[in-house]
């Protein structure tokens, strides 16, 4: 190490030692670019609170969609989706990551045992549906405990990439990785029993079902 470098290092150490303990423990806040430095993968708003989910378990909330505040999700998985189930926030992500919160600050981890990514989540007034890799579908009536449902008919070997709810119907979409290239579309009135809207466009096999 050359002398100027050693001198700078010693000076830095002396300054650090001279700082009061409170100054050394100061927290850093993100400055630029706004609103934060994470990739925003999913976002939802219920009229009073906005929620963004990002990689590595990062969650941000905002009352006005301008000022965003970092929250501790209790997860380190890459998060993929967020939805409101009434006033309860549901987040899903990589390797079966699931968590919920009733206040946007305190999150409870209720991840399911799977390596599949749960890339989309939607809710009616009485059930939450999460979908993802290998055509998996998980449902919950509380957001706290989850059941793995039968794969929608003809979905294998597609990956479900999105689910939405409206007018009393869940709609799930996906892409085909099988011999017959194409897209997948199914709907359901209860989030459990699904109808393939493109019969014959995919293989007719059913996936295995199970319960956690």
PyMOL commands that set and color helices and strands:
alter all, ss='L'
color gray80, all
select helices_A, chain A and resi 3-18+21-24+55-57+94-96+133-135
alter helices_A, ss='H'
color red, helices_A
select strands_A, chain A and resi 40-45+50-54+58-62+69-72+79-85+88-93+98-101+107-109+118-123+128-132+137-140+147-148+159-166+169-175+183-188+195-196
alter strands_A, ss='S'
color yellow, strands_A
deselect
rebuild
show_as cartoon
